[in-house]
């Protein structure tokens, strides 16, 4: 038995770590330890297994590797310590320790007592099961292979597996893939019933997913709990020649289903990761399944597991692409990618969070619009919005909405960064510079120039999906939003007005001018207003090691 085992916090993944081996952890199919999570890089980390621990080396992953919560480039993982790849947490356990029990499947009845008649079993791993290529002529089983010699039979079995592999690998839709697995099982083996049980990726629960009977039975088939438990807990494929007579499988569900002969194989992805079970049985005849049948079922289950894994991965990629395409209308592409990879990045119902809000508005737009036709107005706004949104995205902001000719943008929601206020101020400066360039081009074309006022504030807001049951949109509400809108309303063309609350949290060196005459009306508390003149890159005091405070002049 190997000295160590890497077990996920949820207990649904376990990998043996043999001494002396160097293993690559990653999301790629060729990884030694494949973890299919969007926060895992294709080549994430490298593990070198020793006698007293595991040497860990991060391979330049996007989301990092941590030991006991501390991000490392290289480090050593000791027994019972935690390691995190991206956002997936594992613990290093001794090889002799039992793996945390998976959530039991909602299948069958109570399991019977252990012991009794010996049942054939075969340990399932990533390799080819022993005997699958055996030339020995087997006793009559249920595999549909006709051959005159052992060599011929071996060739026909391998050809059958090749055809099955080609058939299953071509199907990426999970429902169609599972139907193909069931149909193929009936084609290659003489069995009465077939059931596939899959593990729910969110809850970890094993539930029957598809079931079919050759006898035309419309009742859904449930895998006997006694058989399922043994396969799950011991990672073995089993064959029972007379299940009701076997003390190991003396559960009530077996008696009720009149199961006489059964085989069940785990669907293994890689390492010790269990995707589900493939179960077949016969109801009337005992002593039907041979060792060859069990060996072939394991090989066939391995091909089915690869197909299921690929199908789920393809679906994840499709879903992530759809989410990103939707989010990229409102967020910078890198922010959209980050949201798409984080389950629950935008929480249902919303939350309170610190956010920086920017409003911009074209001054005198109504008068400009009166002198232009609808097509010309639409073209001008399209060019203006295109330039402004690019600037917002370049500075990591979120486009909240267009309000007529006004723009509302956010920093800190739904993805927060430590320098969100600085990003907003830099974006405002870049927006005014982009407007100046637009005006130069428009003036050369004989088109009207525009002036834009910008207001920025920061504070705690409610961020979430707001609206009716017919239409929801992600936005923020709160007094901090109202103050930003009022600052924008007071800003003259080309001006950037900010609150004292914003200047108190920026890290950049901000040159600003206090405007005491612009106290915001209608506010119970006094809001001090400043006009931004210039922004310099963040500087750090050599002696103190902290950012310099904003300059107010």
VOLUM-992931 format. One record per residue (C-alpha): residue number from 1; residue in three letters; y, z, x. Coordinates in nm, 2 decimals, always signed. Layout:
! residues N
k	r	v	w	u
NUM	ALA	Y	Z	X
...
***
This chain:
! residues 553
k	r	v	w	u
1	UNK	+0.00	+0.00	+0.00
2	UNK	+0.35	-0.09	+0.14
3	UNK	+0.56	+0.20	+0.26
4	UNK	+0.86	+0.12	+0.04
5	UNK	+0.94	-0.02	-0.30
6	UNK	+1.29	-0.14	-0.43
7	UNK	+1.32	-0.04	-0.79
8	UNK	+1.61	-0.13	-1.02
9	UNK	+1.81	+0.15	-1.20
10	UNK	+1.68	+0.02	-1.53
11	UNK	+1.32	+0.01	-1.41
12	UNK	+1.27	-0.35	-1.51
13	UNK	+1.26	-0.49	-1.16
14	UNK	+1.05	-0.37	-0.86
15	UNK	+0.99	-0.53	-0.53
16	UNK	+0.74	-0.43	-0.26
17	UNK	+0.89	-0.40	+0.09
18	UNK	+0.62	-0.44	+0.35
19	UNK	+0.68	-0.29	+0.69
20	UNK	+0.80	-0.54	+0.96
21	UNK	+0.92	-0.80	+0.72
22	UNK	+1.27	-0.94	+0.69
23	UNK	+1.35	-1.04	+0.33
24	UNK	+1.65	-1.23	+0.19
25	UNK	+1.80	-1.10	-0.14
26	UNK	+1.97	-1.36	-0.35
27	UNK	+2.01	-1.56	-0.67
28	UNK	+1.84	-1.87	-0.53
29	UNK	+1.49	-1.96	-0.62
30	UNK	+1.39	-1.96	-0.25
31	UNK	+1.50	-1.60	-0.20
32	UNK	+1.23	-1.34	-0.10
33	UNK	+1.38	-1.10	-0.36
34	UNK	+1.53	-1.31	-0.64
35	UNK	+1.78	-1.13	-0.86
36	UNK	+1.91	-1.35	-1.14
37	UNK	+2.25	-1.19	-1.20
38	UNK	+2.58	-1.37	-1.19
39	UNK	+2.73	-1.11	-0.95
40	UNK	+2.46	-1.19	-0.69
41	UNK	+2.52	-1.46	-0.43
42	UNK	+2.26	-1.73	-0.36
43	UNK	+2.21	-1.56	-0.02
44	UNK	+2.34	-1.21	-0.08
45	UNK	+2.18	-0.98	+0.18
46	UNK	+1.90	-0.94	+0.43
47	UNK	+1.66	-0.65	+0.44
48	UNK	+1.46	-0.56	+0.75
49	UNK	+1.19	-0.31	+0.67
50	UNK	+1.10	-0.04	+0.93
51	UNK	+0.88	+0.26	+0.92
52	UNK	+1.15	+0.51	+0.83
53	UNK	+1.39	+0.30	+0.63
54	UNK	+1.54	-0.04	+0.57
55	UNK	+1.81	-0.21	+0.78
56	UNK	+2.06	-0.39	+0.55
57	UNK	+2.29	-0.68	+0.64
58	UNK	+2.53	-0.84	+0.39
59	UNK	+2.53	-1.22	+0.43
60	UNK	+2.89	-1.27	+0.33
61	UNK	+2.83	-1.22	-0.04
62	UNK	+3.12	-1.26	-0.29
63	UNK	+3.08	-0.93	-0.46
64	UNK	+2.95	-0.72	-0.17
65	UNK	+2.66	-0.49	-0.09
66	UNK	+2.70	-0.11	-0.12
67	UNK	+2.48	+0.18	+0.00
68	UNK	+2.54	+0.50	-0.20
69	UNK	+2.86	+0.34	-0.34
70	UNK	+3.01	+0.25	+0.00
71	UNK	+3.05	-0.12	+0.08
72	UNK	+2.88	-0.22	+0.40
73	UNK	+2.85	-0.52	+0.64
74	UNK	+2.55	-0.37	+0.80
75	UNK	+2.38	-0.03	+0.72
76	UNK	+2.06	+0.16	+0.69
77	UNK	+1.90	+0.25	+0.36
78	UNK	+1.68	+0.56	+0.36
79	UNK	+1.43	+0.68	+0.11
80	UNK	+1.56	+0.77	-0.23
81	UNK	+1.91	+0.62	-0.15
82	UNK	+2.08	+0.37	-0.38
83	UNK	+2.18	+0.02	-0.29
84	UNK	+2.40	-0.21	-0.50
85	UNK	+2.39	-0.59	-0.47
86	UNK	+2.70	-0.72	-0.66
87	UNK	+2.67	-0.50	-0.98
88	UNK	+2.29	-0.46	-0.97
89	UNK	+2.17	-0.11	-0.86
90	UNK	+1.84	-0.04	-0.69
91	UNK	+1.68	+0.27	-0.54
92	UNK	+1.45	+0.28	-0.24
93	UNK	+1.12	+0.46	-0.33
94	UNK	+0.80	+0.53	-0.15
95	UNK	+0.53	+0.27	-0.20
96	UNK	+0.29	+0.53	-0.34
97	UNK	+0.53	+0.63	-0.62
98	UNK	+0.48	+0.48	-0.96
99	UNK	+0.73	+0.24	-1.09
100	UNK	+0.95	+0.37	-1.37
101	UNK	+0.78	+0.28	-1.70
102	UNK	+0.91	-0.02	-1.88
103	UNK	+1.01	+0.02	-2.24
104	UNK	+0.69	-0.02	-2.43
105	UNK	+0.65	-0.33	-2.65
106	UNK	+0.68	-0.30	-3.02
107	UNK	+0.33	-0.43	-3.06
108	UNK	-0.01	-0.30	-3.18
109	UNK	-0.11	+0.05	-3.26
110	UNK	-0.20	+0.36	-3.06
111	UNK	-0.39	+0.31	-2.74
112	UNK	-0.74	+0.45	-2.70
113	UNK	-0.86	+0.69	-2.43
114	UNK	-0.92	+0.56	-2.08
115	UNK	-1.27	+0.49	-1.93
116	UNK	-1.58	+0.34	-2.08
117	UNK	-1.71	-0.01	-2.03
118	UNK	-1.57	-0.20	-1.73
119	UNK	-1.33	-0.48	-1.81
120	UNK	-1.27	-0.77	-1.57
121	UNK	-0.93	-0.76	-1.43
122	UNK	-0.73	-0.96	-1.17
123	UNK	-0.42	-0.85	-0.99
124	UNK	-0.14	-1.09	-1.04
125	UNK	+0.10	-1.18	-0.76
126	UNK	+0.31	-1.48	-0.65
127	UNK	+0.01	-1.65	-0.49
128	UNK	-0.28	-1.85	-0.63
129	UNK	-0.54	-1.62	-0.79
130	UNK	-0.87	-1.59	-0.59
131	UNK	-1.13	-1.84	-0.70
132	UNK	-0.89	-2.09	-0.88
133	UNK	-1.01	-2.35	-0.64
134	UNK	-1.37	-2.23	-0.62
135	UNK	-1.63	-2.51	-0.61
136	UNK	-1.89	-2.28	-0.76
137	UNK	-2.02	-2.41	-1.09
138	UNK	-1.92	-2.14	-1.34
139	UNK	-2.11	-2.02	-1.64
140	UNK	-2.01	-2.18	-1.97
141	UNK	-1.66	-2.05	-2.06
142	UNK	-1.37	-2.17	-2.28
143	UNK	-1.19	-2.39	-2.03
144	UNK	-1.19	-2.76	-2.15
145	UNK	-1.31	-2.92	-1.82
146	UNK	-1.60	-3.16	-1.80
147	UNK	-1.74	-3.23	-1.46
148	UNK	-2.08	-3.30	-1.30
149	UNK	-2.02	-3.12	-0.97
150	UNK	-1.83	-2.82	-0.84
151	UNK	-1.60	-3.04	-0.63
152	UNK	-1.53	-3.26	-0.93
153	UNK	-1.45	-2.96	-1.15
154	UNK	-1.22	-2.82	-0.89
155	UNK	-1.03	-3.15	-0.87
156	UNK	-1.00	-3.17	-1.25
157	UNK	-0.87	-2.81	-1.28
158	UNK	-0.60	-2.88	-1.01
159	UNK	-0.51	-3.20	-1.19
160	UNK	-0.48	-3.02	-1.52
161	UNK	-0.25	-2.76	-1.36
162	UNK	-0.04	-3.03	-1.20
163	UNK	+0.00	-3.20	-1.54
164	UNK	+0.09	-2.87	-1.70
165	UNK	+0.35	-2.80	-1.43
166	UNK	+0.51	-3.14	-1.48
167	UNK	+0.52	-3.09	-1.86
168	UNK	+0.67	-2.74	-1.86
169	UNK	+0.92	-2.81	-1.58
170	UNK	+1.08	-3.09	-1.78
171	UNK	+1.17	-2.86	-2.07
172	UNK	+1.47	-2.63	-2.03
173	UNK	+1.52	-2.53	-2.40
174	UNK	+1.34	-2.20	-2.43
175	UNK	+1.21	-2.24	-2.79
176	UNK	+1.07	-2.58	-2.72
177	UNK	+0.92	-2.46	-2.39
178	UNK	+0.74	-2.17	-2.56
179	UNK	+0.60	-2.41	-2.83
180	UNK	+0.48	-2.64	-2.54
181	UNK	+0.31	-2.34	-2.37
182	UNK	+0.12	-2.25	-2.69
183	UNK	+0.03	-2.61	-2.77
184	UNK	-0.10	-2.66	-2.41
185	UNK	-0.30	-2.34	-2.42
186	UNK	-0.49	-2.47	-2.73
187	UNK	-0.54	-2.81	-2.55
188	UNK	-0.69	-2.67	-2.23
189	UNK	-0.89	-2.37	-2.37
190	UNK	-1.11	-2.30	-2.67
191	UNK	-0.93	-2.00	-2.82
192	UNK	-0.85	-1.90	-3.18
193	UNK	-0.51	-1.74	-3.13
194	UNK	-0.22	-1.75	-2.88
195	UNK	+0.08	-1.51	-2.86
196	UNK	+0.37	-1.50	-2.61
197	UNK	+0.55	-1.17	-2.57
198	UNK	+0.89	-1.18	-2.39
199	UNK	+1.11	-0.90	-2.25
200	UNK	+1.45	-0.88	-2.41
201	UNK	+1.70	-0.93	-2.12
202	UNK	+1.95	-0.68	-2.27
203	UNK	+1.73	-0.40	-2.40
204	UNK	+1.42	-0.44	-2.18
205	UNK	+1.20	-0.42	-2.50
206	UNK	+0.89	-0.64	-2.51
207	UNK	+0.85	-0.81	-2.85
208	UNK	+0.63	-1.09	-2.98
209	UNK	+0.83	-1.42	-2.95
210	UNK	+0.59	-1.69	-3.07
211	UNK	+0.24	-1.67	-3.22
212	UNK	+0.00	-1.93	-3.35
213	UNK	-0.35	-1.94	-3.49
214	UNK	-0.60	-2.22	-3.48
215	UNK	-0.75	-2.07	-3.80
216	UNK	-0.43	-2.13	-4.00
217	UNK	-0.36	-1.76	-4.04
218	UNK	+0.00	-1.72	-4.15
219	UNK	+0.03	-1.35	-4.05
220	UNK	+0.21	-1.29	-3.73
221	UNK	-0.02	-1.19	-3.45
222	UNK	+0.06	-0.87	-3.26
223	UNK	-0.09	-0.81	-2.91
224	UNK	-0.31	-0.49	-2.92
225	UNK	-0.11	-0.20	-2.77
226	UNK	-0.41	-0.09	-2.56
227	UNK	-0.44	-0.43	-2.39
228	UNK	-0.06	-0.47	-2.35
229	UNK	-0.02	-0.13	-2.19
230	UNK	-0.28	-0.20	-1.92
231	UNK	-0.13	-0.54	-1.83
232	UNK	+0.22	-0.40	-1.82
233	UNK	+0.15	-0.08	-1.63
234	UNK	-0.10	-0.22	-1.37
235	UNK	+0.03	-0.58	-1.34
236	UNK	-0.32	-0.71	-1.39
237	UNK	-0.47	-0.99	-1.61
238	UNK	-0.76	-0.86	-1.81
239	UNK	-1.05	-1.00	-2.01
240	UNK	-1.25	-0.81	-2.27
241	UNK	-1.58	-0.95	-2.36
242	UNK	-1.62	-0.72	-2.67
243	UNK	-1.30	-0.54	-2.72
244	UNK	-1.40	-0.31	-3.01
245	UNK	-1.69	-0.18	-2.80
246	UNK	-1.48	-0.10	-2.50
247	UNK	-1.35	+0.26	-2.49
248	UNK	-1.04	+0.14	-2.30
249	UNK	-0.94	-0.08	-2.59
250	UNK	-1.04	+0.14	-2.88
251	UNK	-0.70	+0.14	-3.05
252	UNK	-0.67	+0.10	-3.42
253	UNK	-0.49	-0.24	-3.39
254	UNK	-0.80	-0.39	-3.23
255	UNK	-1.02	-0.28	-3.52
256	UNK	-0.78	-0.40	-3.78
257	UNK	-0.74	-0.75	-3.61
258	UNK	-1.12	-0.78	-3.56
259	UNK	-1.07	-0.89	-3.20
260	UNK	-1.40	-0.97	-3.03
261	UNK	-1.29	-1.13	-2.70
262	UNK	-0.94	-1.13	-2.55
263	UNK	-0.76	-1.23	-2.24
264	UNK	-0.40	-1.13	-2.14
265	UNK	-0.20	-1.21	-1.84
266	UNK	+0.15	-1.09	-1.73
267	UNK	+0.42	-1.35	-1.70
268	UNK	+0.56	-1.27	-1.36
269	UNK	+0.89	-1.42	-1.23
270	UNK	+0.90	-1.31	-0.86
271	UNK	+0.80	-0.99	-0.69
272	UNK	+0.71	-0.74	-0.96
273	UNK	+0.96	-0.87	-1.22
274	UNK	+0.79	-0.90	-1.56
275	UNK	+0.91	-1.16	-1.81
276	UNK	+0.64	-1.09	-2.07
277	UNK	+0.28	-1.15	-2.16
278	UNK	+0.05	-1.44	-2.25
279	UNK	-0.23	-1.33	-2.48
280	UNK	-0.53	-1.53	-2.62
281	UNK	-0.83	-1.42	-2.82
282	UNK	-1.13	-1.52	-3.02
283	UNK	-1.22	-1.34	-3.34
284	UNK	-1.58	-1.42	-3.40
285	UNK	-1.77	-1.47	-3.07
286	UNK	-1.83	-1.21	-2.80
287	UNK	-1.89	-1.27	-2.43
288	UNK	-1.68	-1.59	-2.44
289	UNK	-1.44	-1.57	-2.15
290	UNK	-1.56	-1.61	-1.79
291	UNK	-1.40	-1.52	-1.46
292	UNK	-1.30	-1.89	-1.43
293	UNK	-1.12	-1.86	-1.76
294	UNK	-0.93	-1.56	-1.64
295	UNK	-0.84	-1.72	-1.31
296	UNK	-0.71	-2.03	-1.48
297	UNK	-0.51	-1.82	-1.74
298	UNK	-0.33	-1.64	-1.45
299	UNK	-0.25	-1.98	-1.28
300	UNK	-0.13	-2.12	-1.61
301	UNK	+0.08	-1.81	-1.68
302	UNK	+0.25	-1.84	-1.35
303	UNK	+0.36	-2.20	-1.44
304	UNK	+0.48	-2.08	-1.78
305	UNK	+0.67	-1.79	-1.62
306	UNK	+0.85	-2.03	-1.38
307	UNK	+0.94	-2.25	-1.68
308	UNK	+1.07	-1.95	-1.88
309	UNK	+1.27	-1.83	-1.58
310	UNK	+1.43	-2.17	-1.52
311	UNK	+1.50	-2.21	-1.90
312	UNK	+1.68	-1.87	-1.91
313	UNK	+1.88	-1.96	-1.59
314	UNK	+1.98	-2.30	-1.73
315	UNK	+2.09	-2.13	-2.06
316	UNK	+2.29	-1.88	-1.86
317	UNK	+2.46	-2.16	-1.66
318	UNK	+2.54	-2.35	-1.99
319	UNK	+2.68	-2.03	-2.15
320	UNK	+2.89	-1.95	-1.85
321	UNK	+3.02	-2.31	-1.83
322	UNK	+3.12	-2.29	-2.20
323	UNK	+3.29	-1.95	-2.16
324	UNK	+3.48	-2.08	-1.85
325	UNK	+3.60	-2.39	-2.03
326	UNK	+3.73	-2.18	-2.31
327	UNK	+3.89	-1.92	-2.09
328	UNK	+4.05	-2.17	-1.86
329	UNK	+4.30	-2.26	-2.13
330	UNK	+4.45	-1.91	-2.09
331	UNK	+4.35	-1.79	-1.75
332	UNK	+4.36	-1.92	-1.39
333	UNK	+4.03	-2.09	-1.30
334	UNK	+3.93	-1.81	-1.06
335	UNK	+4.01	-1.55	-1.33
336	UNK	+3.81	-1.75	-1.59
337	UNK	+3.51	-1.76	-1.35
338	UNK	+3.54	-1.38	-1.30
339	UNK	+3.55	-1.31	-1.67
340	UNK	+3.26	-1.55	-1.74
341	UNK	+3.05	-1.36	-1.48
342	UNK	+3.12	-1.01	-1.62
343	UNK	+2.95	-0.91	-1.94
344	UNK	+3.21	-0.72	-2.15
345	UNK	+3.51	-0.81	-1.93
346	UNK	+3.70	-0.85	-2.26
347	UNK	+3.58	-0.56	-2.47
348	UNK	+3.53	-0.60	-2.84
349	UNK	+3.80	-0.40	-3.03
350	UNK	+4.03	-0.37	-2.72
351	UNK	+4.15	-0.09	-2.49
352	UNK	+4.46	+0.07	-2.35
353	UNK	+4.55	-0.05	-2.01
354	UNK	+4.84	-0.08	-1.77
355	UNK	+4.98	-0.43	-1.80
356	UNK	+5.28	-0.63	-1.67
357	UNK	+5.43	-0.86	-1.93
358	UNK	+5.66	-1.16	-1.86
359	UNK	+5.86	-1.36	-2.12
360	UNK	+6.05	-1.68	-2.05
361	UNK	+6.27	-1.87	-2.29
362	UNK	+6.48	-2.19	-2.27
363	UNK	+6.84	-2.11	-2.33
364	UNK	+7.02	-2.33	-2.59
365	UNK	+6.70	-2.53	-2.67
366	UNK	+6.80	-2.58	-3.04
367	UNK	+7.12	-2.77	-2.93
368	UNK	+6.91	-2.97	-2.68
369	UNK	+6.66	-3.06	-2.95
370	UNK	+6.92	-3.18	-3.19
371	UNK	+7.02	-3.45	-2.95
372	UNK	+6.67	-3.58	-2.89
373	UNK	+6.40	-3.74	-3.09
374	UNK	+6.07	-3.56	-3.17
375	UNK	+5.87	-3.76	-2.92
376	UNK	+6.12	-3.69	-2.64
377	UNK	+6.12	-3.31	-2.73
378	UNK	+5.74	-3.30	-2.72
379	UNK	+5.73	-3.48	-2.38
380	UNK	+5.99	-3.25	-2.23
381	UNK	+5.81	-2.93	-2.35
382	UNK	+5.48	-3.07	-2.23
383	UNK	+5.61	-3.13	-1.88
384	UNK	+5.79	-2.79	-1.88
385	UNK	+5.48	-2.60	-2.01
386	UNK	+5.25	-2.77	-1.76
387	UNK	+5.47	-2.67	-1.46
388	UNK	+5.51	-2.31	-1.59
389	UNK	+5.14	-2.26	-1.66
390	UNK	+5.04	-2.38	-1.32
391	UNK	+5.28	-2.14	-1.16
392	UNK	+5.15	-1.85	-1.37
393	UNK	+4.79	-1.94	-1.29
394	UNK	+4.87	-1.97	-0.91
395	UNK	+4.99	-1.61	-0.92
396	UNK	+4.68	-1.48	-1.10
397	UNK	+4.84	-1.44	-1.44
398	UNK	+4.71	-1.49	-1.79
399	UNK	+4.87	-1.72	-2.04
400	UNK	+4.90	-1.52	-2.36
401	UNK	+5.07	-1.77	-2.58
402	UNK	+5.35	-2.02	-2.64
403	UNK	+5.61	-1.91	-2.89
404	UNK	+5.81	-2.22	-2.97
405	UNK	+5.98	-2.30	-2.64
406	UNK	+5.90	-1.95	-2.50
407	UNK	+5.61	-1.84	-2.29
408	UNK	+5.44	-1.50	-2.28
409	UNK	+5.22	-1.42	-1.97
410	UNK	+5.03	-1.11	-1.86
411	UNK	+4.91	-0.95	-1.54
412	UNK	+4.65	-0.67	-1.55
413	UNK	+4.47	-0.79	-1.87
414	UNK	+4.19	-0.87	-1.90
415	UNK	+4.13	-0.86	-1.52
416	UNK	+4.34	-0.61	-1.32
417	UNK	+4.46	-0.62	-0.96
418	UNK	+4.64	-0.35	-0.76
419	UNK	+4.94	-0.58	-0.70
420	UNK	+4.98	-0.72	-1.06
421	UNK	+5.36	-0.63	-1.08
422	UNK	+5.42	-0.80	-0.75
423	UNK	+5.24	-1.11	-0.87
424	UNK	+5.45	-1.12	-1.19
425	UNK	+5.78	-1.10	-1.00
426	UNK	+5.67	-1.37	-0.75
427	UNK	+5.56	-1.59	-1.04
428	UNK	+5.91	-1.55	-1.20
429	UNK	+6.08	-1.66	-0.88
430	UNK	+5.85	-1.95	-0.85
431	UNK	+5.91	-2.05	-1.21
432	UNK	+6.28	-2.07	-1.16
433	UNK	+6.23	-2.28	-0.85
434	UNK	+6.00	-2.51	-1.04
435	UNK	+6.26	-2.54	-1.31
436	UNK	+6.52	-2.64	-1.06
437	UNK	+6.29	-2.92	-0.93
438	UNK	+6.23	-3.04	-1.29
439	UNK	+6.60	-3.05	-1.36
440	UNK	+6.66	-3.27	-1.05
441	UNK	+6.39	-3.51	-1.17
442	UNK	+6.52	-3.52	-1.52
443	UNK	+6.88	-3.56	-1.42
444	UNK	+6.78	-3.87	-1.22
445	UNK	+6.62	-4.01	-1.53
446	UNK	+6.92	-3.93	-1.75
447	UNK	+6.74	-3.66	-1.94
448	UNK	+6.89	-3.32	-2.03
449	UNK	+6.86	-3.03	-1.79
450	UNK	+6.75	-2.68	-1.91
451	UNK	+6.82	-2.32	-1.81
452	UNK	+6.55	-2.05	-1.86
453	UNK	+6.59	-1.67	-1.88
454	UNK	+6.30	-1.45	-1.78
455	UNK	+6.23	-1.08	-1.86
456	UNK	+5.95	-0.86	-1.70
457	UNK	+5.83	-0.51	-1.78
458	UNK	+5.53	-0.30	-1.71
459	UNK	+5.36	-0.02	-1.90
460	UNK	+5.06	+0.09	-2.10
461	UNK	+4.96	-0.15	-2.38
462	UNK	+4.68	-0.21	-2.62
463	UNK	+4.48	-0.52	-2.50
464	UNK	+4.22	-0.68	-2.71
465	UNK	+4.12	-0.93	-2.98
466	UNK	+4.37	-0.90	-3.26
467	UNK	+4.40	-1.10	-3.59
468	UNK	+4.20	-1.15	-3.91
469	UNK	+3.83	-1.22	-3.97
470	UNK	+3.92	-1.59	-3.98
471	UNK	+4.10	-1.60	-3.65
472	UNK	+4.12	-1.37	-3.35
473	UNK	+4.32	-1.40	-3.03
474	UNK	+4.33	-1.20	-2.71
475	UNK	+4.67	-1.04	-2.67
476	UNK	+4.86	-0.72	-2.59
477	UNK	+5.08	-0.51	-2.81
478	UNK	+5.30	-0.21	-2.74
479	UNK	+5.65	-0.09	-2.65
480	UNK	+5.61	-0.24	-2.30
481	UNK	+5.57	-0.58	-2.46
482	UNK	+5.88	-0.53	-2.68
483	UNK	+6.09	-0.43	-2.38
484	UNK	+5.99	-0.74	-2.18
485	UNK	+6.09	-0.96	-2.48
486	UNK	+6.43	-0.79	-2.51
487	UNK	+6.49	-0.83	-2.13
488	UNK	+6.41	-1.20	-2.17
489	UNK	+6.66	-1.23	-2.47
490	UNK	+6.93	-1.08	-2.25
491	UNK	+6.86	-1.30	-1.94
492	UNK	+7.11	-1.58	-1.88
493	UNK	+6.99	-1.93	-1.76
494	UNK	+6.83	-1.89	-1.42
495	UNK	+6.82	-1.51	-1.44
496	UNK	+6.52	-1.27	-1.40
497	UNK	+6.58	-0.93	-1.56
498	UNK	+6.34	-0.65	-1.49
499	UNK	+6.30	-0.28	-1.60
500	UNK	+6.33	+0.02	-1.37
501	UNK	+5.97	+0.09	-1.46
502	UNK	+5.87	-0.24	-1.29
503	UNK	+6.08	-0.18	-0.98
504	UNK	+5.91	+0.16	-0.94
505	UNK	+5.57	+0.01	-0.90
506	UNK	+5.62	-0.31	-0.70
507	UNK	+5.52	-0.32	-0.34
508	UNK	+5.72	-0.62	-0.23
509	UNK	+6.08	-0.57	-0.10
510	UNK	+6.28	-0.67	-0.41
511	UNK	+6.65	-0.73	-0.38
512	UNK	+6.80	-0.64	-0.72
513	UNK	+7.13	-0.56	-0.89
514	UNK	+7.17	-0.28	-1.14
515	UNK	+7.33	-0.40	-1.47
516	UNK	+7.45	-0.08	-1.65
517	UNK	+7.63	-0.28	-1.93
518	UNK	+7.29	-0.42	-2.04
519	UNK	+7.13	-0.11	-2.18
520	UNK	+6.89	-0.24	-2.44
521	UNK	+7.00	-0.18	-2.80
522	UNK	+6.77	-0.02	-3.05
523	UNK	+6.58	+0.18	-2.79
524	UNK	+6.56	+0.56	-2.83
525	UNK	+6.52	+0.60	-2.45
526	UNK	+6.75	+0.44	-2.20
527	UNK	+6.61	+0.13	-2.04
528	UNK	+6.78	+0.05	-1.71
529	UNK	+6.80	-0.32	-1.64
530	UNK	+6.81	-0.50	-1.30
531	UNK	+6.87	-0.86	-1.20
532	UNK	+6.63	-0.98	-0.94
533	UNK	+6.80	-1.16	-0.65
534	UNK	+6.52	-1.22	-0.40
535	UNK	+6.17	-1.11	-0.32
536	UNK	+6.04	-1.06	+0.04
537	UNK	+5.67	-1.03	+0.13
538	UNK	+5.54	-0.67	+0.14
539	UNK	+5.63	-0.48	+0.45
540	UNK	+5.47	-0.16	+0.58
541	UNK	+5.63	+0.12	+0.77
542	UNK	+5.48	+0.15	+1.11
543	UNK	+5.52	+0.53	+1.12
544	UNK	+5.45	+0.62	+0.76
545	UNK	+5.20	+0.34	+0.68
546	UNK	+5.33	+0.30	+0.32
547	UNK	+5.52	+0.02	+0.16
548	UNK	+5.90	+0.03	+0.17
549	UNK	+6.07	+0.11	-0.17
550	UNK	+6.25	-0.17	-0.36
551	UNK	+6.61	-0.23	-0.27
552	UNK	+6.85	-0.18	-0.56
553	UNK	+7.19	-0.33	-0.49
***
